[in-house]
Amino acid sequence: MTSAHWNAAYNSTEFETRSWSQNLPTESLQFISKFPLSSNDPIIDVGGGTSELVDELIEMRFTDLSVLDISSEALQEVRTRLLSKSKDPQVVHWICEDLTQWKPQRTYALWHDRAVFHFLTSRRDQNKYKEVLLNSTISGSYVLIATFSPNGPASCSRLPVTRWSAEDLNVFLADEFMFLEDAQITHNTPWGSTQDFTWASFKRR
């Protein structure tokens, strides 16, 4: 998983033609609405890409938002989109990093990931993800992860993925995180195919 791969993926496609795009991040918002967050609580969307989640969180008056992605092209596209909506992109902390190499400088009340974890296919990278997650959260922080489910695709954007059940995610995170809720949700791609996702939320012990 490289920045060159994802920059090319974003440069060669439009928002409406990408398999992972959502016009409204409904599932994310439904889960987030259940967390007792204050408007000034720090929230990070890792692997945010060109998701409209940040647009919605700004609309909901959250004031401490961060978006991390490996693709500078994706982040620039979102900044341009926010400007077109008369929203100030300067209210967002933009982090262009490979998550497995990132060294967070602060912690967050909510870690949201709909895009990264299932692309980590080695135990080394998965453990590195957990290390970064632990360094980015404190006791009481919430974590929301969506991955391809056991019935989901075996690859995405020409890259292999690891498919996870809610039980698998719970086992992986159980030592440090308390399981809250899961859901099996089918995502419809722009060309009418479906992708099955596992969604799971946790709270840092």
Backbone as a ProteinNet text record, in pm:
[ID]
protein_1_A
[PRIMARY]
MTSAHWNAAYNSTEFETRSWSQNLPTESLQFISKFPLSSNDPIIDVGGGTSELVDELIEMRFTDLSVLDISSEALQEVRTRLLSKSKDPQVVHWICEDLTQWKPQRTYALWHDRAVFHFLTSRRDQNKYKEVLLNSTISGSYVLIATFSPNGPASCSRLPVTRWSAEDLNVFLADEFMFLEDAQITHNTPWGSTQDFTWASFKRR
[TERTIARY]
86.1	0	89.3	92.6	182.4	105.8	170.9	107.4	92.9	189.3	180.6	57.8	31.8	-84.8	-212.8	-227.1	-352.7	-364.9	-254.6	-263.3	-311	-258.7	-303.2	-449.9	-492	-631.7	-726.5	-688.4	-774.8	-765.1	-645.5	-627.5	-702.2	-717.9	-774.7	-925.3	-987.3	-1130.1	-1198.8	-1330.1	-1412.4	-1481.5	-1523.9	-1588	-1699.6	-1782.2	-1901.8	-1869.6	-1746.6	-1712.7	-1625.3	-1593.2	-1507.3	-1592.3	-1548.7	-1629.5	-1656.8	-1567.1	-1578.5	-1654.4	-1692.7	-1757.6	-1898.4	-1935.8	-2071.7	-2115.9	-2234.6	-2286.6	-2314.9	-2352.8	-2373.2	-2320.5	-2229.3	-2172.6	-2269.8	-2380.8	-2492.5	-2451.3	-2383	-2348.4	-2255.8	-2156.4	-2065.5	-2142.4	-2231.9	-2306.7	-2399.1	-2457.3	-2545	-2467.4	-2349.1	-2266.9	-2221.5	-2170.7	-2116	-2222.4	-2345.8	-2453.7	-2475.6	-2428.1	-2446.6	-2335.5	-2228.4	-2118.3	-2143.6	-2123	-2147.2	-2032.5	-2022.7	-1913.2	-1956.9	-1864.1	-1886.9	-1834.9	-1882.3	-1847.6	-1698.1	-1629	-1485.4	-1399.1	-1459.5	-1380.7	-1305.7	-1177.9	-1101.2	-1141.6	-1163.4	-1205	-1107.5	-1065.7	-981	-1045.2	-1043.8	-1088.2	-963.2	-921.8	-800.5	-838.4	-755.5	-792.6	-914.1	-927	-1047.6	-1070.5	-961.5	-976.8	-1059.1	-1158.4	-1247.8	-1386	-1391.8	-1519	-1581.8	-1714.4	-1787.1	-1815.5	-1753	-1773.6	-1729.1	-1614.9	-1566.7	-1663.3	-1725.3	-1824.9	-1939.7	-1986	-2100.5	-2064	-1942.2	-1902	-1887.3	-1840	-1836.4	-1978	-2069.3	-2209.3	-2269	-2222.1	-2271.1	-2201.7	-2115.7	-2050.5	-1937.5	-1882.2	-1759.8	-1645.8	-1559.2	-1460.9	-1316.7	-1291.9	-1153.5	-1145.3	-1126.8	-1133.5	-998.7	-963.6	-842.6	-877.6	-815.3	-830	-690.8	-666.9	-539.1	-559.2	-471.1	-474	-335.4	-306.6	-177.2	-169.7	-285.4	-291.3	-306.8	-207.5	-217.8	-324.7	-345.8	-448	-587.7	-612.2	-742.4	-767.1	-666.9	-684.7	-707.2	-636.9	-657.6	-797.4	-847.5	-983.5	-1086.4	-1066	-1161.2	-1151.2	-1030.1	-1014.9	-1086.3	-1070	-1137.1	-1288.6	-1336.3	-1480.5	-1536.1	-1465.5	-1512.6	-1521.2	-1422.9	-1426.9	-1547.1	-1579.5	-1694.7	-1825.2	-1824.1	-1942.4	-1936.8	-1839.4	-1818.3	-1785.5	-1718	-1668.2	-1516.6	-1464.3	-1322.6	-1241.3	-1157.3	-1076.7	-971.8	-947.1	-847.3	-892.9	-1021.5	-1069.2	-1033.7	-981.4	-946.8	-795	-745.7	-603.5	-583.8	-507.4	-485.7	-352.4	-356.5	-236.4	-213.1	-109.6	-76.7	34.1	-5.8	88.1	43.2	139.9	112.6	83.9	-34.2	-74.7	23.5	77.4	168.1	302.3	329.8	454.1	430.8	304.3	268.4	298.9	347.8	371.6	280.3	165.1	69.1	127.4	91.7	140.3	37	-80.4	-187.5	-281.3	-382.8	-482.3	-618.8	-710.4	-841.4	-952.5	-1066.2	-1183.6	-1252.8	-1235.3	-1293.4	-1196.5	-1172.3	-1093.3	-1191.1	-1199.9	-1291.5	-1210	-1238.9	-1167.2	-1263.1	-1291.9	-1373.1	-1289.8	-1157.9	-1082.3	-944.4	-885.7	-745	-725.5	-790.3	-749.9	-753.9	-855	-863	-754.2	-684.4	-573.3	-444	-443.4	-323.7	-332.3	-253.2	-266.8	-161	-61.4	41.2	17.6	52.5	37.9	124.8	239.4	326.6	254.3	193.7	124.5	0	-69.2	-185.7	-145.9	-35.8	11.6	60.6	118.5	160.7	38.5	-67.5	-193.5	-240.9	-238.4	-284	-193.8	-66.1	26.5	-7.2	-31.7	-68	-203	-296.9	-427.9	-413.9	-332.1	-312.4	-245.8	-153.4	-85.6	-175.4	-287.8	-377.8	-501.9	-516	-636.4	-597.7	-693.8	-677.4	-799.1	-796.7	-912.3	-1037.5	-1141.7	-1265.6	-1281.3	-1173.7	-1184.2	-1268.2	-1336.2	-1418	-1345.9	-1370.7	-1310.4	-1421	-1425.6	-1521.8	-1444.9	-1452.3	-1379.6	-1477.7	-1463.6	-1539.7	-1440.2	-1458.3	-1370.4	-1455.5	-1395.5	-1465	-1492.9	-1613.8	-1655.6	-1607.6	-1625.1	-1588.6	-1658.6	-1771.8	-1842.4	-1809.4	-1718.9	-1684.7	-1582.5	-1542.6	-1446	-1308.4	-1231.8	-1096	-992.7	-1034.6	-942.9	-1022.5	-949.9	-1011.7	-905.7	-941.6	-847.9	-718.9	-735.6	-625.8	-529.2	-574.7	-492.5	-563.7	-489.3	-552.4	-596.9	-696.3	-744.8	-755.5	-767.2	-798.7	-942.4	-1021.5	-1162.1	-1179.1	-1260.3	-1274.4	-1421.4	-1447.1	-1577	-1569.9	-1685.7	-1686.7	-1613.7	-1630.1	-1559.9	-1409.1	-1363.2	-1220	-1166.6	-1240.4	-1197.5	-1193.5	-1293	-1297.5	-1178.7	-1145.7	-1030.2	-903.2	-890.3	-770	-753.2	-864.1	-857.6	-894.2	-935.4	-1000.6	-916.3	-784.8	-702.2	-712.4	-726.2	-725.7	-858.8	-949.7	-1074.4	-1194.7	-1298.8	-1423.7	-1516.5	-1564.3	-1656.3	-1789.9	-1845.8	-1974.2	-2084.7	-2062.2	-2171.1	-2112.2	-2185	-2142.3	-2262.9	-2234.3	-2339.2	-2279.2	-2360.2	-2322.4	-2397.2	-2324	-2384.3	-2334.1	-2426.1	-2392.7	-2378.5	-2263.6	-2237	-2262.3	-2336.5	-2365	-2267.9	-2197.2	-2102.4	-2176.3	-2110.2	-2177.2	-2226.3	-2165	-2207.1	-2299.1	-2352.8	-2458.4	-2415.6	-2285.7	-2242.2	-2248.2	-2230.1	-2238.7	-2109.9	-2082.4	-1967.6	-2015.7	-1989.5	-2033.4	-1925.1	-1968.6	-1879	-1917.6	-1815.3	-1833.2	-1803.8	-1897	-1877.2	-1872.7	-1781.4	-1773	-1723	-1782.3	-1739.6	-1685.2	-1592.5	-1521.4	-1498.9	-1468.1	-1428.9	-1300.7	-1204.6	-1075.4	-1093.1	-1038	-1048.7	-970.6
-118.9	0	123.3	195.3	308.7	434	548.4	674.1	683.4	629.2	634.1	558.1	441.6	362.3	441.6	500.7	567.4	702.7	772.9	897.2	867.8	760.2	721.4	681.4	610.7	566.3	685.4	789.3	907.1	993.3	1003.9	1086.5	1031.7	900.6	837.2	814.4	857.8	833.1	958.2	956.3	1060.7	1002.4	1090.7	1047.2	946.9	976.5	895.4	757.9	735	607	517.6	561.6	480.5	384.7	260.6	157.9	192	266.4	293	421.4	498.8	627.2	609.9	703.7	713.9	859.2	881.7	1018.2	1071.1	982.3	1018.1	903.6	931.2	825.4	783.5	724.8	697.5	611.4	500.6	407.4	474.2	546.5	616.9	711.4	788.9	887.3	821.2	706.2	635.6	586.6	530.8	486.4	606.5	709.3	824.7	892.2	891.1	954.7	888.1	764.1	691.3	717.4	782.3	811.6	946.8	957	1083.8	1181.9	1235.2	1325.3	1470.8	1554.2	1698.5	1758.8	1878.3	1940.5	1967.8	1983.6	2011.4	1888	1769.3	1646.8	1619.8	1583	1557.8	1426.7	1434	1318.8	1303.5	1180.3	1154.9	1049.3	1076.8	981.1	931.2	808	754.5	684.3	705.1	655.8	728.9	855.8	931.3	947.2	945.2	959.1	1081	1060.8	1171.1	1155.5	1082	1062.4	1196.1	1199.9	1319.7	1322.3	1231	1231.7	1364.6	1415.8	1540.8	1655.9	1656.9	1759.3	1754.3	1632.1	1614.7	1652.7	1618.5	1651	1801.8	1870.8	2017.4	2072.4	2015.8	2058.3	2035	1930.1	1896.8	1977.6	2072	2166.8	2104.9	1994.4	1945.7	2037.2	2070.8	2176.3	2129.2	2002.7	1952.4	1825.1	1843.3	1732.1	1710.3	1584	1547.6	1441	1450.4	1348.8	1303.6	1173.7	1115.5	1029.2	1045.1	957	951.6	840.5	822	899.9	941.2	1008.4	1159.1	1233.1	1379.1	1426.1	1349.4	1385.8	1379.1	1276.4	1262.6	1379.4	1412.3	1520.4	1654.1	1677.4	1802.2	1808.3	1694	1690.3	1728.6	1681.5	1715.3	1863.4	1916.4	2059.3	2143.9	2105.9	2179.1	2168	2049.3	2029.8	2115.6	2120.6	2201.9	2348.9	2396.6	2535.5	2560.6	2461.8	2478	2484.8	2432	2436.9	2554.3	2642.3	2757.9	2713.9	2600.2	2553.9	2571.8	2615.1	2647	2520.1	2476.6	2356.3	2375.1	2501.4	2526.2	2478.3	2448.7	2398.8	2251.6	2187.5	2045.8	2030.9	1938.1	1902.9	1794.4	1824.6	1731.3	1660.6	1528.8	1449.2	1353.4	1379.9	1291.8	1197.2	1076.7	980	837.7	747.9	603.9	570.7	523	500.5	410.9	311.9	218.2	282.7	400.4	472.2	598.4	629.3	755.1	752.9	864.8	880.9	992.5	956.9	1059.8	1149.1	1276.4	1375.8	1409.5	1347.2	1376.2	1255.8	1264.4	1157.6	1210.9	1117.3	1151	1084.9	1152.3	1096.6	992.6	1005.7	909.7	882	753.9	704.3	636.3	686.2	630.6	575.4	453	389.7	304.2	350.6	271.7	220.1	244.2	223.3	160.6	161.5	121.9	-22.9	-63.5	-184.9	-309.1	-320.8	-443.1	-452.1	-340.8	-347.1	-396.8	-412.5	-460.5	-612.7	-681.3	-826.2	-904.2	-837	-907.2	-882	-977.5	-960.1	-844.4	-824.9	-713.5	-580.7	-559.6	-432.7	-419.4	-528.8	-524.4	-486	-541	-505.5	-361.1	-314.4	-174.6	-82.8	-122.1	-47.5	-36.9	-149.4	-146.7	-57.1	-58.6	27	174.7	212.2	350.6	385.1	292.5	313.1	337.7	259.3	276.9	410.5	452.5	580.8	699.8	673.5	781.1	792.6	703.9	702.8	695.3	727.4	715.5	642.6	610.3	546	630.8	567.5	637.8	677.5	668.8	699	593.9	635.5	544.7	510.7	389.6	340.9	280.4	320.7	265.8	217.7	87.4	27.3	-46.6	-24.3	-100	-170.2	-299.6	-378.2	-465.2	-517.8	-618.2	-738.8	-790.7	-903.5	-1034	-1147	-1276.8	-1304.4	-1239.9	-1255.7	-1145.2	-1056.6	-944.6	-981.6	-885.1	-912.1	-946.8	-1020.2	-1059.7	-956.3	-857.6	-752.2	-624.9	-513.6	-384.1	-294.9	-223.6	-135.5	-209.6	-333.1	-419	-455.3	-447.1	-485.4	-593.7	-689.9	-791.3	-730.1	-790	-742.9	-860.5	-828.4	-926.8	-903.9	-1008.6	-996.7	-1033.2	-956.5	-969.5	-982.8	-1068.9	-1072.1	-983.3	-953	-875.4	-950.5	-1081.7	-1162.7	-1153.2	-1157.6	-1144.7	-1010.6	-903.2	-771.4	-763.1	-821.4	-819.1	-893.4	-1008.6	-1084.4	-1002.4	-935.8	-858.4	-740.8	-679.3	-557	-576.4	-696.3	-718.2	-678.5	-690.4	-661.1	-514.6	-427.1	-283.8	-214.1	-280.3	-215.7	-302.5	-238.5	-306.6	-300.6	-415.3	-422	-358.8	-277.9	-213.5	-268.9	-267.7	-299.3	-335.6	-420.1	-448.6	-449.3	-445.6	-452.8	-509.4	-585	-633.8	-549.4	-477.5	-379.3	-402.2	-397.7	-415.5	-279.7	-259.2	-135.1	-159.4	-69.4	-78.3	10.3	-49.2	27.5	104.9	201.9	280.2	195.7	81	-1.8	-116.3	-111.2	-203.1	-331.1	-353.2	-470.2	-439.2	-541.6	-522.4	-566.8	-504.9	-540.7	-550.7	-663.9	-684.3	-636.4	-553.3	-495.5	-541.3	-556.5	-569.1	-434.2	-385	-262.5	-300.5	-240.8	-269.2	-146	-121.7	-8.8	-60.8	17.5	-19.5	104.3	79.5	187.5	147.2	237.9	209.4	189.3	81.9	50.1	151.3
0	0	0	-111.9	-126.7	-164.1	-140.7	-178.9	-330.4	-405.5	-551.8	-601.3	-542.5	-583.6	-560.9	-442.9	-410.8	-478.7	-498.5	-576.4	-718.1	-777.6	-911.8	-911.7	-806.3	-797.9	-792.5	-719.2	-710.2	-835.5	-892.4	-1012.5	-1133	-1139.3	-1258.8	-1248.5	-1139.5	-1119.3	-1065.9	-1073.4	-1012	-889.2	-799.3	-674.4	-701.2	-802.7	-828.2	-885.3	-930.1	-993.7	-907.4	-787.1	-699.2	-617.6	-609.4	-542.7	-397.2	-334.4	-190.9	-157.9	-257.6	-230.3	-172.8	-85.5	-31.4	-44.2	-95.8	-100.1	39	128.5	268.6	354.1	448.3	531.8	642.8	600.4	691.3	809.5	782.6	890.9	992.9	943	1033.8	1124.6	1066.3	1144.4	1245.5	1208.3	1301.5	1423.1	1399.8	1513.1	1595.9	1529.5	1600.8	1687.6	1641.2	1717.3	1853.1	1867.9	1993.2	2094.6	2050.7	2141.3	2208.7	2340.2	2410.1	2390.1	2269.3	2234.7	2248.4	2292.6	2295	2165.3	2132.9	2005.6	1992.1	2105	2099	2120.2	2127.3	2139.3	2009.2	2017.3	1895.5	1828	1697	1616.8	1501.4	1474.2	1357.9	1269.2	1138.9	1037.7	966.5	995.2	933.3	802.9	700.8	568.9	516.8	554.4	520.7	371.9	292.6	148.2	113.4	27.2	-11.2	52.5	162.5	232.3	269.8	267.2	306.9	457.5	531.4	676.4	736.5	693.6	751.6	723.1	605.4	573	673.2	700	790.5	933.5	976.4	1113.1	1131.2	1028.4	1034	1046.3	968.5	973	1111.5	1180.6	1314.3	1423.9	1383.9	1474.6	1556.4	1512.1	1575.1	1531.8	1625.6	1600.2	1599.7	1632.4	1638	1554.3	1424.1	1329.8	1262.5	1242.6	1169.4	1066.6	950.2	846.5	806.1	815.7	776.3	653.3	556.2	439.8	378	312.7	246.8	116.2	62.3	-67.4	-52.2	-98.4	-98.7	-196.4	-303.8	-402.3	-340.6	-260.2	-194.4	-99.6	-19.8	77.3	7.4	-103.7	-177.1	-236.5	-282.5	-337.7	-232	-109.4	-2.7	32	39.2	68.9	-36.3	-162.6	-270.4	-256.9	-221.8	-206.1	-92.5	18.7	130.6	91.2	18.1	-28.1	-118	-202.5	-292.3	-215.4	-92.2	-6.8	91.7	70	159.3	301.1	313.2	442.1	444	555.2	565.7	590.8	496.3	519.1	626.9	666.4	769.9	907.6	922.6	1051.7	1070.6	966.6	971.5	973.9	1054.2	1053	947.2	843	733.6	754.3	756.5	786	670.2	591.2	478.1	523.5	562.6	619.3	586.9	582.6	586.4	732.5	761.5	900.9	975.4	908.2	976.8	1010.6	953.5	982.5	1065.4	1088.6	1153.6	1301.9	1353.8	1496.8	1547.4	1603	1647.1	1755.5	1747.1	1842.7	1949.1	1940.1	2034.9	2040.2	2124.8	2134.6	2093.2	2067.4	2012.2	2093	2097.3	2164.7	2078	1944.7	1851.6	1738.2	1715.3	1601.9	1506.9	1384.6	1284.3	1168.1	1128.1	1017.4	936.2	815.8	723.8	606.3	608.4	485.1	499.2	617.1	626.9	669.3	777	845.7	756.9	670	590.3	483.3	455	359.7	424.3	554	623.5	632.6	551.5	537.8	614.3	667.5	746.6	894.4	976	1121.2	1169.4	1107	1145.6	1128.1	1011.6	987.7	1074	1098.9	1186.5	1328.6	1375.7	1509.8	1515	1404.5	1399.2	1405.1	1336.2	1342.5	1486.9	1557.9	1697.3	1782.8	1756.5	1831.1	1808.7	1683.1	1653.7	1716.5	1710	1771.5	1921.6	1987.6	2131.9	2162.9	2077.5	2098.5	2066.2	1998.8	1956.9	2044.3	2142.8	2226	2373.3	2457.9	2601.7	2656.6	2785.7	2847.8	2825.2	2773.5	2744.1	2598.9	2519.7	2376.8	2306.1	2201.4	2121.3	1991.2	1944.3	1820.3	1734.6	1608.3	1512.9	1390.7	1364.9	1253.8	1163.6	1032.5	932.9	842	823.8	738	646.6	541.3	463.3	552.8	543.1	625.9	564.1	633.8	575.3	442.5	417.4	290.2	190.3	227.6	141.7	35.9	-45.6	-152.6	-97.6	-175.7	-136.1	-177.5	-256.3	-298.3	-324	-326.5	-355	-416.8	-521	-589.7	-627.2	-670.3	-715.7	-603.2	-478.5	-364	-284.1	-229.4	-144.3	-12.2	48.9	178.7	275.2	401.7	505.1	548.4	551.2	588.8	737	805.7	950.5	989.4	1085.4	1151.4	1275.1	1333.2	1457.3	1567.8	1570.6	1671	1652.5	1526.3	1499.3	1549.6	1520.2	1564.4	1716.3	1780.2	1926.3	1985.4	1930.1	1979	1962.9	1849.3	1820.6	1916.8	1959.1	2039.1	2185.7	2224.9	2354.5	2474.7	2466.9	2584.2	2625.4	2528.5	2558.5	2531.9	2459.9	2420.3	2453.9	2502.1	2534.5	2413.9	2370.3	2257.3	2294.7	2203.6	2227.2	2137.8	2006.5	1914	1778.2	1704.3	1567.3	1475.5	1347	1245.4	1117.9	1045	913.2	811	729.6	638.9	497.3	402.9	262.2	195.2	133.3	59.8	-88.3	-149.8	-292.7	-370.4	-465.3	-545.6	-654.7	-717.5	-822.6	-939.7	-963.1	-1077.8	-1037.6	-914.3	-875	-808.6	-789.8	-714.4	-565.1	-483.3	-338.7	-270.8	-158.1	-74.8	69.4	133	270.8	367.5	461.8	561.7	702.4	785.9	930.2	993	1071.2	1149.5	1296.7	1370.7	1514.1	1588.5	1702.7	1786.8	1918.7	1973.6	2096	2181.7	2309.1	2399.8	2469.5	2472.5	2534.7	2684.9	2734.3	2877.9	2961.2
[MASK]
+++++++++++++++++++++++++++++++++++++++++++++++++++++++++++++++++++++++++++++++++++++++++++++++++++++++++++++++++++++++++++++++++++++++++++++++++++++++++++++++++++++++++++++++++++++++++++++++++++++++++++++

